Amino acid sequence: MHSSSKKTFKKRSLSEVNQSVEVPQNAPFLATLKAFLGPGALVAVGYMDPGNWITSVVGGASYKYLLLSVVLISSLIAMQLQQMAGKLGIVTRLDLAQATAAHLPKGLRYLLFAVIELALMATDLAEVIGSGIALHLLFGWPLLFSIFITILDVFLLLSIMKLGFRKIEAIVSTLILTILIIFLYLVIISHPSLSGIFKGYAPNLSIFDSRQAATDSRLTLALGIIGATVMPHNLYLHSSISQTRQVDYKQKASVAQAVKFMTWDSNIQLSLAFVVNSLLLILGAALFYGHASQISAFSQMYNALANNNIAGAVASSFLSTLFAIALLASGQNSTITGTLTGQIVMEGFLHLKMPQWLIRLVTRLLALLPVLIAAILYGSREKILDELIVYSQVFLSIALPFSIFPLVYFTSQKKIMGEFVNAKWNTYLAYAIASLLTILNLQLIINIIF
């Protein structure tokens, strides 16, 4: 199907794990699903990284349950786009970066590369600062030292990769479960309003009212939640790791099975991410409503959970420690997937021929550069670092259309996808979503400037 693409890309995406996981043939549904479960967990990580924490918790503390509808809509958009990304990888055997390099003009390719690199830096900003602050809170290490420690994650990932991709999936799934259990416990003891939660999931157009947005930050927070939930780098990641399962490309039934079970895996894991994001916002609404200015930083949230004046009767140092453990789990998870994505983007766009460890180290250091500059300049002022996280999520929302439009274009082309081309309604809906996000982002930029 892709003779020209195959000549360009002799090396498969994440070649050391590509087609490395065996799947059973003619097995029952659950046995087959079990074999395909895993890549979705790595994708879901990006939807519950530290960048989500600030925007979601502050969103709840500022507007109670109002922005739950944004979390719901974002999650549905994520499911649609991730399915397209996974399908692109399985059917074409190209990741999104490789497909962009193969099918788009060179000038546009380099523009998209620049945007996704900046998006990766914005993503890493949240992950590294989150991990660094978690280590600082748990062990009392200086913040700058804690951030430097996160560079070691690259070498940790390299050693895990040698054990096989299933090991990475198992570690990531365990950390996700840790985050889910901790936040479920925190929300249960905070006694949220069930009626408020259900009402919050109903879309409310006042969120996007420009007159309201001029006087408060609800549009900024809403776009921050979208940017933190629907992550541009995840589209590149999923299009690559969906290829880790063995597929017999001589049989269309085998390709169809891979697409079907990739969709199940993706939707199940993203539903878990939706629950975690909802829990974050509900926690902000139930425990911190009216105290938004006092919990706009990770260390402030940590301290607030032990403060009777803010968290009320449930406040305790035990809750603070649980919060820091969940933050560390989230940061570590996101670091693993962020490093993998850095490699996918570098190799796919630039056709680099370098050792895997060197590509990972270079992409990691590139992404860490703005974080280290921010930490050196503002290291003693954690609140400024946390504000940077919120704006990094807004930037991700601005960068998102640059990844969505190429993805929808590729998956809607019959000459690229064959019989697995998007349904017309799916293509139109995805283009409408990308267009709406672009318009909202332009409105946000105008509001910030004027």
Backbone torsions as a table, in degrees:
resi	resn	phi	psi	omega
1	MET	NA	-31.8	-172.3
2	HIS	-128.9	62.8	-176.8
3	SER	-62.5	-42.8	-179.3
4	SER	-65.5	-38.9	-179.8
5	SER	-66.9	-37.1	-177.7
6	LYS	-69.3	-32.5	177.3
7	LYS	-67.7	-38.6	-178.9
8	THR	-71.6	-38.3	-174.5
9	PHE	-117.7	80.1	176.4
10	LYS	-69.8	-27.6	-179.0
11	LYS	-97.0	127.2	-179.4
12	ARG	-73.4	155.6	177.0
13	SER	-61.3	131.2	-175.3
14	LEU	45.2	59.9	-168.6
15	SER	-55.8	-30.5	-175.9
16	GLU	-70.8	-18.1	179.1
17	VAL	-121.0	-2.6	-178.8
18	ASN	-61.2	129.0	179.4
19	GLN	57.3	31.0	-173.9
20	SER	-93.9	-14.7	-175.4
21	VAL	-103.2	119.7	-179.9
22	GLU	-72.1	145.6	174.7
23	VAL	-125.0	143.3	-177.6
24	PRO	-69.9	149.8	177.5
25	GLN	-100.6	135.4	178.2
26	ASN	53.1	36.0	-179.9
27	ALA	-91.6	163.2	175.6
28	PRO	-60.1	160.7	-175.7
29	PHE	-52.3	-51.2	-174.7
30	LEU	-65.5	-36.8	179.1
31	ALA	-66.0	-39.9	178.7
32	THR	-69.3	-42.4	179.0
33	LEU	-59.8	-42.6	179.4
34	LYS	-56.9	-40.7	-179.6
35	ALA	-67.5	-32.0	-177.9
36	PHE	-89.1	-16.8	179.3
37	LEU	-67.4	133.5	178.1
38	GLY	148.9	-61.7	179.1
39	PRO	-55.9	-37.3	178.7
40	GLY	-59.5	-31.7	178.9
41	ALA	-65.9	-41.6	178.5
42	LEU	-65.8	-34.2	177.1
43	VAL	-70.2	-43.0	-178.3
44	ALA	-61.0	-29.5	178.8
45	VAL	-53.1	-43.0	-178.9
46	GLY	-64.8	-17.4	-179.0
47	TYR	-94.4	0.2	176.6
48	MET	-139.1	33.6	-179.2
49	ASP	-80.2	171.8	-177.4
50	PRO	-55.0	-26.8	177.7
51	GLY	-60.3	-33.2	177.9
52	ASN	-69.5	-31.3	-171.6
53	TRP	-61.3	-53.1	-177.9
54	ILE	-60.4	-51.5	-175.9
55	THR	-63.6	-42.1	-176.9
56	SER	-72.4	-46.9	-178.6
57	VAL	-66.2	-44.1	177.8
58	VAL	-65.5	-36.3	176.0
59	GLY	-59.3	-43.0	177.6
60	GLY	-68.9	-41.2	-179.3
61	ALA	-68.4	-27.2	-177.9
62	SER	-88.1	-43.0	-171.4
63	TYR	-128.2	23.8	-178.1
64	LYS	52.3	-124.5	-171.7
65	TYR	-94.5	5.0	-173.7
66	LEU	-54.4	-41.6	-172.8
67	LEU	-86.8	5.4	174.7
68	LEU	-59.8	-32.9	179.0
69	SER	-63.8	-33.0	178.3
70	VAL	-68.7	-38.6	177.0
71	VAL	-62.1	-43.5	-179.6
72	LEU	-63.9	-50.1	-178.6
73	ILE	-62.8	-42.1	178.8
74	SER	-59.3	-41.6	-178.4
75	SER	-66.5	-38.6	178.0
76	LEU	-67.3	-39.6	176.5
77	ILE	-62.6	-42.5	-179.9
78	ALA	-59.8	-43.9	-179.9
79	MET	-60.6	-42.5	-179.8
80	GLN	-64.1	-47.8	-174.8
81	LEU	-72.3	-38.4	-179.9
82	GLN	-66.8	-33.9	176.7
83	GLN	-62.7	-42.1	177.9
84	MET	-62.4	-43.1	-177.6
85	ALA	-64.6	-45.8	179.0
86	GLY	-62.8	-40.9	179.9
87	LYS	-64.2	-41.5	178.5
88	LEU	-57.3	-45.2	-178.7
89	GLY	-64.5	-45.9	-177.2
90	ILE	-66.4	-48.0	-172.7
91	VAL	-72.5	-44.6	-174.6
92	THR	-93.5	-15.3	-174.4
93	ARG	61.8	24.8	174.0
94	LEU	-121.8	141.7	170.4
95	ASP	-81.9	173.8	-174.7
96	LEU	-62.0	-35.8	178.9
97	ALA	-67.1	-43.1	178.6
98	GLN	-66.0	-40.1	179.1
99	ALA	-63.9	-39.5	178.1
100	THR	-62.8	-45.1	-179.9
101	ALA	-65.4	-33.7	-176.6
102	ALA	-79.5	-31.4	-168.6
103	HIS	-115.7	-11.6	-177.0
104	LEU	-112.3	154.4	179.3
105	PRO	-59.0	152.8	-174.3
106	LYS	-58.0	-43.0	-178.6
107	GLY	-60.7	-45.2	179.5
108	LEU	-66.4	-37.0	178.7
109	ARG	-59.4	-45.8	-177.9
110	TYR	-70.8	-32.9	175.5
111	LEU	-62.7	-47.1	179.9
112	LEU	-64.8	-35.3	177.3
113	PHE	-63.0	-44.2	179.8
114	ALA	-61.3	-43.1	-178.5
115	VAL	-65.8	-44.9	-177.8
116	ILE	-69.7	-32.3	176.2
117	GLU	-64.5	-42.6	177.3
118	LEU	-64.3	-38.2	177.9
119	ALA	-64.3	-38.6	177.0
120	LEU	-64.4	-38.3	176.8
121	MET	-64.1	-42.5	178.3
122	ALA	-63.8	-38.5	177.9
123	THR	-64.8	-46.3	-179.4
124	ASP	-65.0	-32.5	177.8
125	LEU	-53.6	-49.1	-179.1
126	ALA	-67.4	-43.4	-175.4
127	GLU	-66.9	-46.6	-175.5
128	VAL	-71.7	-42.6	177.6
129	ILE	-63.0	-41.4	178.2
130	GLY	-60.3	-48.5	179.2
131	SER	-63.4	-44.7	-179.1
132	GLY	-60.9	-44.9	-179.8
133	ILE	-67.1	-37.2	178.1
134	ALA	-61.6	-45.2	177.6
135	LEU	-63.5	-40.3	178.6
136	HIS	-62.1	-43.2	-178.6
137	LEU	-71.6	-39.9	-176.4
138	LEU	-75.5	-39.6	-171.8
139	PHE	-116.4	-6.6	177.8
140	GLY	76.0	12.7	178.8
141	TRP	-69.6	151.4	174.8
142	PRO	-57.4	144.5	-174.2
143	LEU	-61.4	-43.1	-178.0
144	LEU	-63.2	-41.5	177.6
145	PHE	-62.4	-43.0	180.0
146	SER	-61.1	-37.9	179.3
147	ILE	-69.6	-40.8	177.8
148	PHE	-61.4	-35.9	-179.6
149	ILE	-57.4	-33.2	-175.9
150	THR	-64.5	-18.0	176.8
151	ILE	-62.5	-29.9	-179.0
152	LEU	-64.8	-19.3	180.0
153	ASP	-56.6	-31.7	-179.5
154	VAL	-59.6	-46.1	-177.4
155	PHE	-72.1	-32.1	175.4
156	LEU	-63.0	-44.1	179.9
157	LEU	-62.5	-42.0	180.0
158	LEU	-59.8	-41.6	-179.2
159	SER	-69.4	-36.2	179.1
160	ILE	-68.8	-38.0	-178.6
161	MET	-58.9	-31.9	-180.0
162	LYS	-68.4	-21.0	179.4
163	LEU	-83.6	-10.4	-179.4
164	GLY	112.5	151.9	-174.6
165	PHE	-67.0	-30.0	-180.0
166	ARG	-62.6	-31.3	179.4
167	LYS	-66.4	-41.2	177.5
168	ILE	-62.2	-45.6	179.8
169	GLU	-59.7	-39.7	-179.4
170	ALA	-66.9	-42.7	179.1
171	ILE	-63.0	-47.3	-179.2
172	VAL	-61.7	-43.9	-179.6
173	SER	-63.0	-38.6	178.3
174	THR	-64.2	-42.7	179.3
175	LEU	-66.6	-37.6	177.0
176	ILE	-61.9	-44.7	179.3
177	LEU	-60.9	-39.1	177.4
178	THR	-59.9	-47.7	180.0
179	ILE	-61.6	-46.1	-178.1
180	LEU	-60.1	-48.1	-177.8
181	ILE	-63.7	-43.6	-179.1
182	ILE	-61.8	-46.5	-177.3
183	PHE	-74.0	-30.8	174.8
184	LEU	-62.2	-43.4	178.1
185	TYR	-63.2	-46.3	-179.3
186	LEU	-61.2	-40.0	-179.2
187	VAL	-70.8	-42.5	-179.3
188	ILE	-58.5	-44.6	-177.6
189	ILE	-76.9	-11.4	179.1
190	SER	-89.6	-3.6	175.8
191	HIS	48.9	66.7	178.9
192	PRO	-71.9	165.9	177.7
193	SER	-83.7	114.8	-179.6
194	LEU	-65.3	-39.7	179.0
195	SER	-65.8	-37.9	178.0
196	GLY	-64.1	-37.7	179.4
197	ILE	-64.8	-49.6	-178.7
198	PHE	-62.7	-39.1	178.5
199	LYS	-66.3	-35.7	-178.3
200	GLY	-65.0	-28.6	-179.5
201	TYR	-74.8	-13.5	176.7
202	ALA	-78.9	125.1	-178.1
203	PRO	-55.8	139.0	-179.1
204	ASN	-128.8	115.0	-173.9
205	LEU	-69.3	-14.4	-179.9
206	SER	-63.3	-21.2	178.1
207	ILE	-58.8	-38.1	-173.3
208	PHE	-103.3	14.2	177.3
209	ASP	-72.7	117.0	-175.5
210	SER	-62.8	-29.7	178.5
211	ARG	-68.7	-39.7	175.9
212	GLN	-66.1	-44.4	-174.8
213	ALA	-63.2	-27.0	179.8
214	ALA	-69.1	-24.0	-175.5
215	THR	-106.7	-14.3	176.1
216	ASP	-143.6	-176.3	-170.8
217	SER	-105.1	20.3	-174.1
218	ARG	-65.0	-36.5	177.9
219	LEU	-68.2	-41.9	177.7
220	THR	-59.3	-45.6	-179.9
221	LEU	-67.3	-40.0	179.3
222	ALA	-61.9	-45.4	178.7
223	LEU	-70.0	-32.4	174.6
224	GLY	-62.2	-41.0	178.1
225	ILE	-65.5	-42.2	177.6
226	ILE	-63.1	-45.3	179.7
227	GLY	-64.8	-34.0	-179.7
228	ALA	-81.4	-23.1	-177.5
229	THR	-91.1	-55.1	178.3
230	VAL	-90.8	97.6	-171.6
231	MET	-93.8	126.9	179.9
232	PRO	-56.3	-42.4	-174.8
233	HIS	-65.8	-25.0	-179.3
234	ASN	-65.5	-29.1	179.3
235	LEU	-66.9	-38.8	176.9
236	TYR	-69.0	-43.9	-178.8
237	LEU	-60.6	-48.5	-174.8
238	HIS	-66.6	-37.2	180.0
239	SER	-65.3	-20.1	178.1
240	SER	-91.6	-52.9	-172.8
241	ILE	-75.2	-12.7	173.1
242	SER	-67.5	-15.0	-180.0
243	GLN	-90.0	4.9	-179.0
244	THR	-75.1	-18.6	179.0
245	ARG	-86.0	142.0	179.9
246	GLN	-71.5	129.4	179.2
247	VAL	-129.5	135.3	175.5
248	ASP	-88.8	100.6	-173.8
249	TYR	-74.6	-5.0	175.2
250	LYS	-81.3	-14.9	-179.2
251	GLN	-118.9	119.1	179.9
252	LYS	-61.4	-31.7	-179.5
253	ALA	-62.7	-34.8	179.4
254	SER	-68.9	-40.7	177.3
255	VAL	-66.1	-44.2	179.5
256	ALA	-61.2	-40.0	178.5
257	GLN	-63.5	-42.9	-179.8
258	ALA	-61.9	-42.7	178.7
259	VAL	-64.4	-43.9	-178.9
260	LYS	-60.6	-49.1	-175.5
261	PHE	-78.1	-27.3	170.7
262	MET	-60.4	-40.6	179.5
263	THR	-64.3	-44.5	176.7
264	TRP	-59.0	-49.0	-179.5
265	ASP	-57.7	-49.4	-177.7
266	SER	-60.6	-47.8	-176.6
267	ASN	-68.8	-36.6	177.5
268	ILE	-63.9	-48.2	-176.7
269	GLN	-69.1	-37.2	179.1
270	LEU	-71.1	-25.7	173.5
271	SER	-66.1	-38.5	175.1
272	LEU	-63.3	-42.3	178.1
273	ALA	-62.4	-39.2	176.9
274	PHE	-60.3	-42.2	179.0
275	VAL	-63.0	-45.2	-179.5
276	VAL	-62.3	-45.4	180.0
277	ASN	-63.6	-38.5	176.6
278	SER	-63.4	-43.4	179.8
279	LEU	-60.8	-39.4	178.5
280	LEU	-60.6	-47.3	-178.6
281	LEU	-69.0	-40.2	178.9
282	ILE	-63.2	-40.0	177.2
283	LEU	-60.7	-44.4	177.7
284	GLY	-60.4	-40.5	-179.2
285	ALA	-71.2	-43.0	-174.0
286	ALA	-77.0	-37.3	-174.6
287	LEU	-101.2	-32.6	-168.8
288	PHE	-116.5	8.0	-178.1
289	TYR	-60.6	130.9	-177.5
290	GLY	92.6	-7.0	-179.8
291	HIS	-122.3	28.0	-174.0
292	ALA	-54.8	-40.5	-177.5
293	SER	-69.3	-18.3	-177.7
294	GLN	-95.9	-3.2	-179.9
295	ILE	-131.4	30.6	-177.5
296	SER	-88.5	13.6	176.2
297	ALA	-140.1	152.4	-178.2
298	PHE	-58.4	-44.8	-178.6
299	SER	-65.6	-32.2	177.4
300	GLN	-68.3	-40.6	176.4
301	MET	-61.5	-44.3	179.6
302	TYR	-57.6	-48.5	-179.7
303	ASN	-69.1	-35.7	-178.4
304	ALA	-63.3	-34.8	-179.9
305	LEU	-66.8	-17.2	177.6
306	ALA	-105.3	4.6	-175.0
307	ASN	-104.8	116.8	-179.4
308	ASN	-61.0	-31.7	-177.0
309	ASN	-69.5	-22.4	-178.6
310	ILE	-107.6	-55.4	-175.9
311	ALA	-86.4	-4.8	176.2
312	GLY	72.0	-147.2	-172.6
313	ALA	-66.7	-23.2	-176.7
314	VAL	-81.8	-8.9	-175.1
315	ALA	-58.4	136.0	175.5
316	SER	-166.8	157.4	178.1
317	SER	-66.9	-25.4	177.3
318	PHE	-62.6	-43.6	178.4
319	LEU	-63.7	-40.3	178.4
320	SER	-60.6	-43.3	-180.0
321	THR	-64.7	-42.8	177.0
322	LEU	-57.7	-43.8	180.0
323	PHE	-59.5	-45.8	-178.5
324	ALA	-65.5	-37.7	177.9
325	ILE	-63.8	-44.4	178.6
326	ALA	-63.0	-39.0	179.3
327	LEU	-64.5	-41.5	178.3
328	LEU	-65.4	-43.2	178.0
329	ALA	-59.7	-43.2	-179.8
330	SER	-64.5	-45.7	-179.4
331	GLY	-63.2	-42.7	-179.9
332	GLN	-65.6	-43.0	177.4
333	ASN	-58.1	-49.0	-176.2
334	SER	-66.6	-32.0	179.0
335	THR	-65.5	-41.1	178.2
336	ILE	-58.9	-50.3	-176.3
337	THR	-71.8	-34.4	178.7
338	GLY	-64.1	-40.4	179.1
339	THR	-66.2	-43.2	177.0
340	LEU	-59.9	-44.0	-178.3
341	THR	-65.0	-38.6	177.6
342	GLY	-57.1	-41.7	178.3
343	GLN	-66.5	-44.8	-179.5
344	ILE	-59.4	-44.9	-177.9
345	VAL	-67.4	-47.2	-179.8
346	MET	-60.4	-49.1	-177.8
347	GLU	-67.4	-41.7	-175.3
348	GLY	-69.3	-45.1	-177.7
349	PHE	-78.6	-38.7	-170.1
350	LEU	-106.3	-3.8	-179.6
351	HIS	54.3	41.8	-177.7
352	LEU	-67.0	139.7	174.9
353	LYS	-117.8	81.5	-178.6
354	MET	-134.6	160.0	175.9
355	PRO	-58.6	146.0	-176.7
356	GLN	-56.0	-44.0	-176.3
357	TRP	-63.9	-35.8	-178.6
358	LEU	-71.6	-40.5	177.1
359	ILE	-60.9	-44.6	-179.6
360	ARG	-63.4	-42.2	-178.4
361	LEU	-66.7	-43.2	179.7
362	VAL	-62.8	-47.6	-178.5
363	THR	-65.3	-36.1	179.7
364	ARG	-66.2	-45.9	-179.2
365	LEU	-66.1	-38.0	176.6
366	LEU	-59.0	-46.0	-178.4
367	ALA	-70.7	-29.8	-177.9
368	LEU	-77.6	-21.1	-173.8
369	LEU	-51.5	-53.8	179.8
370	PRO	-63.7	-30.8	179.3
371	VAL	-66.2	-45.5	-178.8
372	LEU	-65.4	-39.9	177.4
373	ILE	-60.6	-46.4	179.9
374	ALA	-62.8	-41.3	-178.3
375	ALA	-67.0	-38.9	179.5
376	ILE	-67.6	-42.1	-178.5
377	LEU	-73.0	-40.0	-172.7
378	TYR	-121.7	19.6	-172.6
379	GLY	-49.7	-36.3	-177.1
380	SER	-85.9	-7.7	-178.6
381	ARG	-115.5	87.2	-175.1
382	GLU	-62.9	-30.4	-177.0
383	LYS	-61.8	-37.5	178.9
384	ILE	-65.6	-40.3	177.6
385	LEU	-61.7	-39.8	-179.8
386	ASP	-70.0	-34.4	175.5
387	GLU	-65.5	-36.3	175.9
388	LEU	-59.1	-35.8	179.3
389	ILE	-62.5	-46.3	-179.6
390	VAL	-58.3	-46.6	-178.2
391	TYR	-71.4	-26.9	175.4
392	SER	-66.2	-35.7	178.8
393	GLN	-69.5	-36.1	176.0
394	VAL	-64.4	-40.5	177.4
395	PHE	-62.1	-39.5	178.3
396	LEU	-60.4	-37.5	177.7
397	SER	-64.9	-37.8	178.2
398	ILE	-68.5	-36.6	-178.1
399	ALA	-76.8	-19.4	-172.2
400	LEU	-56.2	-47.7	-179.1
401	PRO	-57.6	-28.1	179.9
402	PHE	-67.2	-19.9	175.3
403	SER	-98.2	-34.5	-176.8
404	ILE	-67.8	-48.6	-174.7
405	PHE	-58.0	-47.7	177.1
406	PRO	-62.7	-40.3	-179.3
407	LEU	-60.7	-47.9	-179.1
408	VAL	-65.1	-39.8	179.1
409	TYR	-60.1	-50.3	-177.9
410	PHE	-61.3	-45.1	-174.8
411	THR	-77.3	-8.2	178.3
412	SER	-100.5	0.9	-178.8
413	GLN	-97.0	118.0	-178.5
414	LYS	-63.4	-33.5	-179.5
415	LYS	-68.4	-20.5	178.1
416	ILE	-95.0	-42.2	-171.5
417	MET	-101.7	-13.7	-178.0
418	GLY	61.8	-135.4	-177.2
419	GLU	-72.1	-9.2	-179.5
420	PHE	-94.1	13.5	177.3
421	VAL	-58.7	149.4	178.5
422	ASN	-57.5	147.8	167.6
423	ALA	-65.7	148.6	-176.7
424	LYS	-55.4	-44.7	-177.8
425	TRP	-62.0	-34.9	-178.8
426	ASN	-67.7	-42.0	178.1
427	THR	-63.0	-48.8	-178.8
428	TYR	-61.4	-41.6	-179.9
429	LEU	-63.9	-43.9	-179.4
430	ALA	-64.4	-41.4	176.9
431	TYR	-64.4	-38.7	178.9
432	ALA	-63.3	-42.1	179.2
433	ILE	-63.4	-46.5	179.9
434	ALA	-61.8	-40.3	179.6
435	SER	-66.1	-43.9	179.6
436	LEU	-62.3	-43.8	178.1
437	LEU	-60.7	-40.3	179.6
438	THR	-62.9	-43.7	179.6
439	ILE	-63.9	-46.3	179.9
440	LEU	-61.9	-38.5	179.3
441	ASN	-67.0	-39.0	176.2
442	LEU	-62.3	-41.4	177.7
443	GLN	-61.6	-40.4	179.7
444	LEU	-63.6	-44.5	179.9
445	ILE	-62.3	-42.3	178.3
446	ILE	-61.8	-43.0	179.2
447	ASN	-62.5	-41.2	-178.8
448	ILE	-66.7	-41.0	-177.1
449	ILE	-72.0	-43.2	-172.7
450	PHE	-104.0	NA	NA
